[in-house]
Amino acid sequence: MSRKKQKAPPFVMVRRDLLKDPEWRKLSSSAKVLYIYLRAKFNYKTLQEVTLAYSEVKDMMSSKTVSQAFKDLQQAGFIEKTKHGGLFGGVCAYKFTGQFKDFYYKGYAI
């Protein structure tokens, strides 16, 4: 009988130094949750901006809260808006900025 190698379930890595960062600690819980959702949507193969529609998190927080969380993350320097969306412009796109912008995949920073 052979043992099957089990694949780890999908996860989002949060660095320990991020958790200790003073700017991170000042963020609201909603902004922290939104940041983790943005990190989960990053595609390491394309290395493109990340999009997150309000409808994807509407079951967790109101549109006003989502809007404020995006503003908080931008002001704290964790994300930067690269494409403006809106009612007729589609979904906004963001890129990660600051000292925690790098992703680590199979031992490499990307």
C-alpha positions in Angstrom: 0.0 0.0 0.0 1.5 3.3 -1.0 1.1 6.6 0.7 -0.2 9.4 -1.3 1.6 12.7 -0.9 -1.0 15.2 0.3 -0.9 18.7 -1.0 -1.2 21.5 1.5 -4.5 23.5 1.3 -4.3 27.0 -0.1 -3.2 29.6 2.5 -2.0 33.2 2.8 1.3 33.8 4.4 1.5 36.7 6.9 5.0 37.6 7.9 5.7 38.0 11.6 7.5 41.3 11.2 4.3 42.6 9.6 2.3 41.7 12.7 4.8 43.7 14.8 4.9 46.7 12.5 3.5 49.9 14.2 1.5 50.9 11.0 -0.1 47.5 10.8 -1.1 47.7 14.5 -2.9 51.0 13.9 -5.0 49.6 11.1 -8.6 48.6 11.7 -9.6 45.0 11.7 -11.5 45.5 8.5 -8.4 46.9 6.8 -6.3 43.9 8.0 -8.9 41.4 6.6 -9.0 43.3 3.3 -5.2 43.2 3.1 -5.2 39.4 3.6 -7.9 39.0 0.9 -5.8 41.1 -1.5 -2.8 39.0 -0.7 -4.8 35.9 -1.5 -5.7 37.2 -4.9 -2.1 37.9 -6.0 -1.0 35.7 -8.9 2.7 34.9 -8.6 2.8 33.7 -12.2 1.6 36.9 -13.8 2.9 39.4 -11.2 0.1 41.8 -12.1 -1.9 44.1 -10.0 -4.6 42.7 -7.7 -8.3 43.5 -8.1 -10.9 43.0 -5.4 -14.5 43.9 -6.1 -16.7 45.1 -3.2 -19.1 42.3 -4.0 -16.4 39.7 -3.1 -16.4 40.9 0.6 -20.0 42.2 0.9 -21.0 39.4 3.1 -18.4 40.5 5.7 -18.6 44.2 5.7 -20.5 47.1 4.3 -19.5 49.1 1.2 -18.6 52.1 3.4 -16.4 49.9 5.6 -14.6 48.4 2.5 -14.1 51.9 1.1 -12.6 53.1 4.4 -10.4 50.0 4.6 -8.9 50.6 1.2 -8.2 54.2 2.1 -6.6 53.2 5.4 -4.3 50.7 3.6 -3.3 53.3 1.0 -2.6 55.9 3.7 -0.5 53.5 5.7 1.5 52.6 2.6 0.6 49.0 2.2 -1.1 49.3 -1.2 -1.3 51.8 -4.1 -4.2 52.2 -6.5 -2.9 51.7 -10.1 -6.2 51.7 -11.9 -9.3 53.7 -11.1 -12.6 51.8 -11.4 -16.0 52.8 -10.3 -19.6 52.5 -11.6 -18.7 52.4 -15.3 -14.9 52.0 -15.1 -14.8 48.4 -13.8 -12.9 47.3 -10.7 -10.0 49.2 -9.2 -6.5 47.6 -9.4 -3.9 47.8 -6.6 -0.2 46.9 -6.2 1.6 46.2 -2.9 4.0 48.8 -1.7 6.4 49.4 1.2 8.7 47.0 3.0 6.1 44.2 2.9 5.4 44.3 -0.8 7.5 41.2 -1.7 6.0 37.7 -2.0 8.0 34.6 -1.3 7.4 31.6 -3.4 9.5 28.4 -3.3 12.3 30.3 -1.5 12.4 33.3 -3.9 11.3 36.8 -3.3 9.1 38.0 -6.2 
